[in-house]
């Protein structure tokens, strides 16, 4: 079954590549505006040894990782605090529901004014955007913890701390990890979008802006976009592999009940 999925995925990629190549080669679109897929792929390969581009990738990943780690620490802690304190949850519900839909890009001017460096500004926006998926997943995961398991532990004389560590945390951890994986993708989109808006030539977004200026280099721009997509794909694959390794027991139980 796994081999079938791989073959189908490879066929889909090859088909999309072929269509993109034909669209440019046959003149359906201007090749100067949309270069052939083979040219874009070759430029993307060349970027692997381009030190300036690799520096930009490192800048993007630095801001992304810093914001994501901070969001994970704060959102998970807040999720446990809100779920264990009903009055606090009720008091903050309106604030959470009000702030959650605000797009991070709309806060770029505020971040630039508040923080001195571009990296800190990007980290703050990633932190804001990534916090909500993690917080919401943590809250719903804790609400779905088996109450019978918690009551059983309390009946044996265990306190709130022990119930939290022995029942609530292990039960919620796989769903929190899913929230982190979603937040990782959201954070990457936010950091590159911020670099595109702010400019300055820093990060992958800054590289994309530079390749559009001065007449533009669509081949390099699309090559940079390919690597932006590859970063998201590799990050997601790494987090999925980590989830499967860390929560193998959860995967087995989910498969058994499916």
MOJOMO-V877127 format. One record per residue. N is the residue number from 1. SS is DSSP state (@ for helix, = for strand, . for the rest). PHI is phi in radians with two decimals (NA if undefined). D_FIRST is the distance of its C-alpha to the first C-alpha in Angstrom with 2 decimals. Layout:
n=N ss=SS phi=PHI d_first=D_FIRST
n=N ss=SS phi=PHI d_first=D_FIRST
This chain:
n=1 ss=. phi=NA d_first=0.00
n=2 ss=@ phi=-1.10 d_first=3.81
n=3 ss=@ phi=-1.13 d_first=5.40
n=4 ss=@ phi=-1.09 d_first=5.10
n=5 ss=@ phi=-1.09 d_first=6.44
n=6 ss=@ phi=-1.13 d_first=8.81
n=7 ss=@ phi=-1.10 d_first=9.98
n=8 ss=@ phi=-1.14 d_first=10.69
n=9 ss=@ phi=-1.11 d_first=12.41
n=10 ss=@ phi=-1.12 d_first=14.37
n=11 ss=@ phi=-1.13 d_first=15.38
n=12 ss=@ phi=-1.12 d_first=16.64
n=13 ss=@ phi=-1.12 d_first=18.62
n=14 ss=@ phi=-1.09 d_first=20.04
n=15 ss=@ phi=-1.13 d_first=21.05
n=16 ss=@ phi=-1.12 d_first=22.79
n=17 ss=@ phi=-1.10 d_first=24.47
n=18 ss=@ phi=-1.12 d_first=25.71
n=19 ss=@ phi=-1.11 d_first=27.14
n=20 ss=@ phi=-1.08 d_first=28.88
n=21 ss=@ phi=-1.16 d_first=30.32
n=22 ss=@ phi=-1.16 d_first=31.64
n=23 ss=@ phi=-1.03 d_first=33.19
n=24 ss=@ phi=-1.43 d_first=35.36
n=25 ss=@ phi=-1.18 d_first=36.04
n=26 ss=. phi=-1.50 d_first=37.18
n=27 ss=. phi=1.46 d_first=39.53
n=28 ss=. phi=-1.09 d_first=38.08
n=29 ss=. phi=-2.27 d_first=38.69
n=30 ss=. phi=-1.21 d_first=41.09
n=31 ss=. phi=-1.06 d_first=39.47
n=32 ss=. phi=-1.26 d_first=41.85
n=33 ss=. phi=-1.54 d_first=40.36
n=34 ss=. phi=-2.27 d_first=36.70
n=35 ss=. phi=-1.09 d_first=36.21
n=36 ss=. phi=-1.00 d_first=33.56
n=37 ss=@ phi=-1.06 d_first=30.13
n=38 ss=@ phi=-1.13 d_first=30.69
n=39 ss=@ phi=-1.16 d_first=33.91
n=40 ss=@ phi=-1.07 d_first=32.38
n=41 ss=@ phi=-1.11 d_first=29.61
n=42 ss=@ phi=-1.15 d_first=32.37
n=43 ss=@ phi=-1.11 d_first=34.44
n=44 ss=@ phi=-1.11 d_first=31.56
n=45 ss=@ phi=-1.15 d_first=31.25
n=46 ss=@ phi=-1.15 d_first=35.01
n=47 ss=@ phi=-1.17 d_first=34.92
n=48 ss=@ phi=-1.07 d_first=33.10
n=49 ss=@ phi=-1.90 d_first=36.50
n=50 ss=. phi=-1.54 d_first=38.65
n=51 ss=@ phi=-1.12 d_first=40.36
n=52 ss=@ phi=-1.13 d_first=41.61
n=53 ss=@ phi=-1.17 d_first=38.19
n=54 ss=@ phi=-1.10 d_first=36.75
n=55 ss=@ phi=-1.13 d_first=39.68
n=56 ss=@ phi=-1.10 d_first=38.84
n=57 ss=@ phi=-1.08 d_first=35.22
n=58 ss=@ phi=-1.09 d_first=36.64
n=59 ss=@ phi=-1.10 d_first=39.05
n=60 ss=@ phi=-1.12 d_first=36.37
n=61 ss=@ phi=-1.16 d_first=34.15
n=62 ss=@ phi=-1.10 d_first=37.29
n=63 ss=@ phi=-1.17 d_first=38.23
n=64 ss=@ phi=-1.10 d_first=34.70
n=65 ss=@ phi=-1.17 d_first=34.17
n=66 ss=@ phi=-1.07 d_first=37.66
n=67 ss=@ phi=-1.14 d_first=37.38
n=68 ss=@ phi=-1.19 d_first=33.98
n=69 ss=@ phi=-1.11 d_first=35.21
n=70 ss=@ phi=-1.14 d_first=38.39
n=71 ss=@ phi=-1.10 d_first=36.66
n=72 ss=@ phi=-1.09 d_first=34.38
n=73 ss=@ phi=-1.10 d_first=37.45
n=74 ss=@ phi=-1.29 d_first=39.60
n=75 ss=@ phi=-1.19 d_first=37.16
n=76 ss=@ phi=-1.16 d_first=35.80
n=77 ss=@ phi=-1.07 d_first=39.40
n=78 ss=@ phi=-1.14 d_first=40.56
n=79 ss=@ phi=-1.08 d_first=37.79
n=80 ss=@ phi=-1.17 d_first=38.85
n=81 ss=@ phi=-1.16 d_first=42.50
n=82 ss=@ phi=-1.21 d_first=42.15
n=83 ss=@ phi=-1.26 d_first=40.12
n=84 ss=@ phi=-1.65 d_first=42.64
n=85 ss=. phi=-2.23 d_first=45.71
n=86 ss=@ phi=-0.98 d_first=45.89
n=87 ss=@ phi=-1.15 d_first=49.07
n=88 ss=@ phi=-1.22 d_first=47.65
n=89 ss=@ phi=-1.10 d_first=44.54
n=90 ss=@ phi=-1.16 d_first=46.83
n=91 ss=@ phi=-1.22 d_first=49.11
n=92 ss=@ phi=-1.77 d_first=46.45
n=93 ss=@ phi=-1.04 d_first=44.27
n=94 ss=@ phi=-1.13 d_first=46.23
n=95 ss=@ phi=-1.10 d_first=46.21
n=96 ss=@ phi=-1.11 d_first=42.43
n=97 ss=@ phi=-1.19 d_first=41.82
n=98 ss=@ phi=-1.34 d_first=44.39
n=99 ss=@ phi=-1.43 d_first=43.13
n=100 ss=@ phi=-1.03 d_first=39.37
n=101 ss=. phi=-1.39 d_first=39.36
n=102 ss=. phi=-1.17 d_first=41.65
n=103 ss=. phi=-1.19 d_first=39.80
n=104 ss=@ phi=-1.10 d_first=40.06
n=105 ss=@ phi=-1.07 d_first=41.23
n=106 ss=@ phi=-1.17 d_first=44.27
n=107 ss=@ phi=-1.69 d_first=45.28
n=108 ss=@ phi=-1.01 d_first=45.40
n=109 ss=@ phi=-1.01 d_first=49.23
n=110 ss=@ phi=-1.11 d_first=49.71
n=111 ss=@ phi=-1.12 d_first=47.50
n=112 ss=@ phi=-1.16 d_first=49.42
n=113 ss=@ phi=-1.29 d_first=52.73
n=114 ss=@ phi=-1.31 d_first=51.78
n=115 ss=. phi=-1.88 d_first=50.19
n=116 ss=. phi=-1.30 d_first=51.86
n=117 ss=. phi=-1.85 d_first=49.03
n=118 ss=@ phi=-1.15 d_first=46.18
n=119 ss=@ phi=-1.10 d_first=43.68
n=120 ss=@ phi=-1.13 d_first=45.00
n=121 ss=@ phi=-1.10 d_first=44.90
n=122 ss=@ phi=-1.14 d_first=41.24
n=123 ss=@ phi=-1.07 d_first=40.39
n=124 ss=@ phi=-1.14 d_first=42.28
n=125 ss=@ phi=-1.25 d_first=40.44
n=126 ss=@ phi=-1.11 d_first=37.01
n=127 ss=@ phi=-1.01 d_first=38.24
n=128 ss=@ phi=-1.11 d_first=39.34
n=129 ss=@ phi=-1.22 d_first=36.18
n=130 ss=@ phi=-1.38 d_first=33.77
n=131 ss=@ phi=-1.15 d_first=35.81
n=132 ss=@ phi=-1.21 d_first=35.12
n=133 ss=@ phi=-1.05 d_first=31.33
n=134 ss=@ phi=-1.21 d_first=31.76
n=135 ss=@ phi=-1.10 d_first=34.82
n=136 ss=@ phi=-1.12 d_first=33.43
n=137 ss=@ phi=-1.11 d_first=30.22
n=138 ss=@ phi=-1.14 d_first=32.45
n=139 ss=@ phi=-1.09 d_first=34.84
n=140 ss=@ phi=-1.20 d_first=32.34
n=141 ss=@ phi=-1.12 d_first=30.51
n=142 ss=@ phi=-1.22 d_first=33.88
n=143 ss=@ phi=-1.22 d_first=34.92
n=144 ss=. phi=-1.64 d_first=31.93
n=145 ss=. phi=-1.10 d_first=32.65
n=146 ss=. phi=-1.03 d_first=33.36
n=147 ss=@ phi=-1.14 d_first=37.18
n=148 ss=@ phi=-1.13 d_first=37.44
n=149 ss=@ phi=-1.13 d_first=36.09
n=150 ss=@ phi=-1.19 d_first=38.66
n=151 ss=@ phi=-1.17 d_first=41.45
n=152 ss=@ phi=-1.10 d_first=40.71
n=153 ss=@ phi=-1.17 d_first=41.06
n=154 ss=@ phi=-1.14 d_first=44.24
n=155 ss=@ phi=-1.14 d_first=45.68
n=156 ss=. phi=-1.60 d_first=45.55
n=157 ss=. phi=1.62 d_first=47.67
n=158 ss=. phi=-1.39 d_first=45.17
n=159 ss=. phi=-1.50 d_first=46.21
n=160 ss=@ phi=-1.07 d_first=44.46
n=161 ss=@ phi=-1.08 d_first=43.43
n=162 ss=@ phi=-1.17 d_first=41.80
n=163 ss=@ phi=-1.11 d_first=39.97
n=164 ss=@ phi=-1.10 d_first=38.73
n=165 ss=@ phi=-1.32 d_first=37.49
n=166 ss=@ phi=-1.63 d_first=36.13
n=167 ss=@ phi=-2.10 d_first=34.60
n=168 ss=@ phi=-1.11 d_first=34.54
n=169 ss=@ phi=-1.12 d_first=33.32
n=170 ss=@ phi=-1.09 d_first=30.36
n=171 ss=@ phi=-1.22 d_first=29.28
n=172 ss=@ phi=-1.48 d_first=29.66
n=173 ss=@ phi=-0.95 d_first=28.29
n=174 ss=@ phi=-1.07 d_first=24.56
n=175 ss=@ phi=-1.33 d_first=25.78
n=176 ss=@ phi=-1.11 d_first=28.34
n=177 ss=@ phi=-1.08 d_first=25.72
n=178 ss=@ phi=-1.10 d_first=23.90
n=179 ss=@ phi=-1.09 d_first=27.34
n=180 ss=@ phi=-1.13 d_first=27.88
n=181 ss=@ phi=-1.13 d_first=24.67
n=182 ss=@ phi=-1.12 d_first=25.83
n=183 ss=@ phi=-1.12 d_first=29.32
n=184 ss=@ phi=-1.10 d_first=28.25
n=185 ss=@ phi=-1.17 d_first=27.04
n=186 ss=@ phi=-1.08 d_first=30.18
n=187 ss=@ phi=-1.10 d_first=32.37
n=188 ss=@ phi=-1.14 d_first=31.19
n=189 ss=@ phi=-1.07 d_first=31.95
n=190 ss=@ phi=-1.15 d_first=35.31
n=191 ss=@ phi=-1.17 d_first=36.41
n=192 ss=@ phi=-1.23 d_first=35.75
n=193 ss=@ phi=-1.10 d_first=37.38
n=194 ss=@ phi=-1.10 d_first=40.33
n=195 ss=@ phi=-1.11 d_first=40.73
n=196 ss=@ phi=-1.15 d_first=40.76
n=197 ss=@ phi=-1.28 d_first=43.45
n=198 ss=@ phi=-1.29 d_first=45.56
n=199 ss=. phi=1.32 d_first=45.39
n=200 ss=. phi=1.57 d_first=47.24
n=201 ss=. phi=1.32 d_first=44.74
n=202 ss=. phi=-1.83 d_first=42.93
n=203 ss=@ phi=1.42 d_first=39.16
n=204 ss=@ phi=-1.11 d_first=36.45
n=205 ss=@ phi=-1.10 d_first=38.06
n=206 ss=@ phi=-1.11 d_first=41.41
n=207 ss=@ phi=-1.10 d_first=40.05
n=208 ss=@ phi=-1.09 d_first=38.75
n=209 ss=@ phi=-1.17 d_first=42.21
n=210 ss=@ phi=-1.12 d_first=43.99
n=211 ss=@ phi=-1.29 d_first=42.06
n=212 ss=@ phi=-1.65 d_first=43.18
n=213 ss=. phi=-1.52 d_first=46.84
n=214 ss=. phi=1.12 d_first=49.48
n=215 ss=. phi=1.69 d_first=48.23
n=216 ss=. phi=1.50 d_first=44.58
n=217 ss=. phi=-2.22 d_first=41.92
n=218 ss=@ phi=-1.00 d_first=38.96
n=219 ss=@ phi=-1.14 d_first=36.99
n=220 ss=@ phi=-1.26 d_first=37.43
n=221 ss=@ phi=-1.08 d_first=36.91
n=222 ss=@ phi=-1.20 d_first=33.56
n=223 ss=@ phi=-1.10 d_first=32.61
n=224 ss=@ phi=-1.12 d_first=33.53
n=225 ss=@ phi=-1.15 d_first=31.50
n=226 ss=@ phi=-1.05 d_first=28.44
n=227 ss=@ phi=-1.24 d_first=28.96
n=228 ss=@ phi=-1.09 d_first=29.55
n=229 ss=@ phi=-1.15 d_first=26.12
n=230 ss=@ phi=-1.15 d_first=24.64
n=231 ss=@ phi=-1.05 d_first=26.50
n=232 ss=@ phi=-1.08 d_first=24.99
n=233 ss=@ phi=-1.14 d_first=21.43
n=234 ss=@ phi=-1.17 d_first=22.10
n=235 ss=@ phi=-1.11 d_first=23.89
n=236 ss=@ phi=-1.11 d_first=21.17
n=237 ss=@ phi=-1.08 d_first=18.52
n=238 ss=@ phi=-1.14 d_first=21.12
n=239 ss=@ phi=-1.23 d_first=21.90
n=240 ss=@ phi=-1.11 d_first=18.35
n=241 ss=@ phi=-1.09 d_first=17.99
n=242 ss=@ phi=-1.15 d_first=21.44
n=243 ss=@ phi=-1.07 d_first=20.69
n=244 ss=@ phi=-1.12 d_first=17.78
n=245 ss=@ phi=-1.34 d_first=20.11
n=246 ss=@ phi=-1.37 d_first=23.19
n=247 ss=. phi=-2.12 d_first=21.93
n=248 ss=@ phi=-1.06 d_first=19.38
n=249 ss=@ phi=-1.09 d_first=21.34
n=250 ss=@ phi=-1.24 d_first=20.92
n=251 ss=@ phi=-1.10 d_first=17.11
n=252 ss=@ phi=-1.14 d_first=17.20
n=253 ss=@ phi=-1.16 d_first=19.84
n=254 ss=@ phi=-1.13 d_first=18.14
n=255 ss=@ phi=-1.16 d_first=14.96
n=256 ss=@ phi=-1.24 d_first=17.47
n=257 ss=@ phi=-1.60 d_first=19.50
n=258 ss=. phi=-1.27 d_first=16.88
